Amino acid sequence: MELFRSHILICQGTACGSSGSEAVQKALVKEIKAAGLEKEVQVIHTGCFGFCAQGPVMVVYPEGTFYCKVTGEDAKEIVAQHLLKGRRVERLLFKDPAEEKRVDEFDQIEFFRHQKRVALRNCGQINPDNINEYIASDGYFALAKVLTEMKPEEVISMVKESGLRGRGGGGFPTGMKWEFAAKAQGDKKYVICNADEGDPGAFMDRSILEGDPHAVLEAMAIAGYAIGSDQGYIYVRAEYPIAVERLSGAITQARKVGVLGKNIFNTGFNFDIDLRLGAGAFVCGEETALMTSIEGHRGEPHTRPPYPAISGLWGKPTLINNVETFANVAQIILKGWQWFASMGTEKSKGTKVFAIAGKINNTGLIEVPMGTTLRTVIFDIGGGIPKGREFKAAQTGGPSGGCIPTQHLDIPIEYDSLLEIGSMMGSGGLIVMDESDCMVDIAKFFLDFTKDESCGKCTPCRIGTKRMLEILQKITAGEGEELDLEKLEGLAENIKTSSLCGLGQSAPNPVLSTLHFFRDEYFSHIVEKRCPAGVCEKLKKYRIIPEECKACGVCAKACPVDAITGKVKEGFAIDPEKCIKCGACLEKCKFRAIGR
Amino acid sequence: MNLDELKRIKEETLRTMTPRDEQPETKIVIGMGTCGITAGARQTLAAALEEIRVRNLTGITVAQAGCMGLCQREPLVDIVRPGSQIYRYGDVTPDRMKQIIHQHIVNDRPVYDWLVGTRNSAPER
């Protein structure tokens, strides 16, 4: 066994990977070897730390020094200064934007300080390709405990008591789902992990699969024991190549060690897991469509009941849980349901992972106790809005969710409170918007997505979303009428009530919630033919603000179609007939004298 | 696979993961300023790692520090254990390093001959 004095944990999740962490790792290994330190320092790849905005990120132990935005060229300095002489490389430390000072240890960084990591506990801490490191973090001890000390009913009641609810969006109590599947009669039962993460901007499931794949495998085996199943499937999208690779590696190792397969822990319990790759259709995240896809058919949903727990995959009783839901299970078994239920709010227990994106300083992946306010998430952890702009709204639940405006910033984030204000928890995507975002445009974006992703089985969803999108396009082009808003609401109601699955039932939500909170913006588009945020291309009207204009003539020179005329030191004007709205004048003007 | 095997894997792997331990039982801090390295701190560090490996010790992390100030007595080594004073040793050759591990860390008897001084641990941050 080899002992090293120092471990360098470098994130090889998808986000850091795409900003070049692989090259950094290669350069580090090379420099360490050149310095003769290969027997003292070990470079280990891990999953997502969550601080994707600062990637590639790494932590050097035993000091626990957190370096961010590391490049291959920095490797030499890290080796020469930190590894050889024990001096931190100051310039690579995280710089606190508020206090303007460098922070060395990562648990002191505001972004990490407010977090409580349960589902993400091992992400960024262990090597996901090494089952031993998972075992060293108490991995598979929950499975051992369940198999040797507990009856299936006891396992189910423990999950029930914990108050864990489905993290994929619906929020259905997990323990009840397990109970239904356990009570269902059948010669064969299945456990499915839904890893078909499709919300734009959400990537928590991917990060768990990439950073801690065994947590999911272990929980699936526990679920298999609880409901009486011996076969599990993970339905993961093929667009997640790293996740697929780590999962297959993890399954192979788990079989080799003997925590998957026959006669696990000598208890006579058999359980195996196979991967099924999805081609990336959004509708396949819906459980009935997902099962149809596993069976080898076109991924289309079908009616419920019968629920999957009674008649699911190949007509057998089936339990389907989301990745993040599974990632909580082993911890509940080991630490007890009381521990889990002590976190969160009355009806939403535990923690929730959010992927924060959009107009926010610290984009990335965070995990906070349920009931944390949106304000804490956006302004403390997220570091606020960049460029000193004003917060406008946060969008939760992706294309099925809604917008949360400023007046609701202090609501606790939990399943029920979000539903009350017309949004939803969803899988945990959180997109932050500022004053430069047009809410009609945002609604159009999400509807464009659901229109494309509608499987086409139900007419209201297939054609209705298309019609709604056309109306929105009309409004953003300045051709909207007041009657359009009523039409939108009528269509939305029809689509919601007459679609078979969650996709159609929730597709109009982004439109309804923006109509509710930002109706005035719709009116500006329709009545004044103006886009207040200046986003909608066809509504842009460039003009020169006389009070600001210094009559320098730069704008007239920049204009490619000679739409700006006038004299230096006297004044200029834009001819709206000639203007092609390219924005060249706005960019060139140093005095912010161009309005739109 | 049974529970004992699982525990064995856990223990063995935990030993290799000591550098990542946030609150190790013992921390050996070696001064690695220019003067320390010139005086042979690298060899001292190698000896420390070797001794930990040979003796199969657990819960010890080996860290580096910059210049500790007393260049004349380099290589300087601190032994840091929670609830105890910090012991600083001077002129720590590889052989002395091994003996410090043996006597101070394993048997809990500081080696007074090479001691530079002791001080109270830094307050918790």
Chai-1 contact restraints between the chains, C-beta under 6 A:
chainA,res_idxA,chainB,res_idxB,connection_type,confidence,min_distance_angstrom,max_distance_angstrom,comment,restraint_id
A,L3,B,R53,contact,1.0,0.0,6.0,A-B,restraint_1
A,R5,B,L49,contact,1.0,0.0,6.0,A-B,restraint_2
A,R5,B,V62,contact,1.0,0.0,6.0,A-B,restraint_3
A,S6,B,P19,contact,1.0,0.0,6.0,A-B,restraint_4
A,H7,B,P19,contact,1.0,0.0,6.0,A-B,restraint_5
A,H7,B,R20,contact,1.0,0.0,6.0,A-B,restraint_6
A,Y61,B,P19,contact,1.0,0.0,6.0,A-B,restraint_7
A,Y61,B,R20,contact,1.0,0.0,6.0,A-B,restraint_8
A,P62,B,P19,contact,1.0,0.0,6.0,A-B,restraint_9
A,P62,B,T61,contact,1.0,0.0,6.0,A-B,restraint_10
A,P62,B,A63,contact,1.0,0.0,6.0,A-B,restraint_11
A,K85,B,M32,contact,1.0,0.0,6.0,A-B,restraint_12
A,G86,B,M32,contact,1.0,0.0,6.0,A-B,restraint_13
A,G86,B,Q64,contact,1.0,0.0,6.0,A-B,restraint_14
A,G86,B,A65,contact,1.0,0.0,6.0,A-B,restraint_15
A,G86,B,G66,contact,1.0,0.0,6.0,A-B,restraint_16
A,R87,B,G66,contact,1.0,0.0,6.0,A-B,restraint_17
A,N132,B,I9,contact,1.0,0.0,6.0,A-B,restraint_18
A,N132,B,T13,contact,1.0,0.0,6.0,A-B,restraint_19
A,E133,B,T13,contact,1.0,0.0,6.0,A-B,restraint_20
A,I135,B,I9,contact,1.0,0.0,6.0,A-B,restraint_21
A,I135,B,K10,contact,1.0,0.0,6.0,A-B,restraint_22
A,A136,B,K10,contact,1.0,0.0,6.0,A-B,restraint_23
A,A136,B,T13,contact,1.0,0.0,6.0,A-B,restraint_24
A,A136,B,L14,contact,1.0,0.0,6.0,A-B,restraint_25
A,A136,B,M17,contact,1.0,0.0,6.0,A-B,restraint_26
A,A144,B,L3,contact,1.0,0.0,6.0,A-B,restraint_27
A,A144,B,L6,contact,1.0,0.0,6.0,A-B,restraint_28
A,G258,B,M1,contact,1.0,0.0,6.0,A-B,restraint_29
A,F265,B,N2,contact,1.0,0.0,6.0,A-B,restraint_30
A,N266,B,N2,contact,1.0,0.0,6.0,A-B,restraint_31
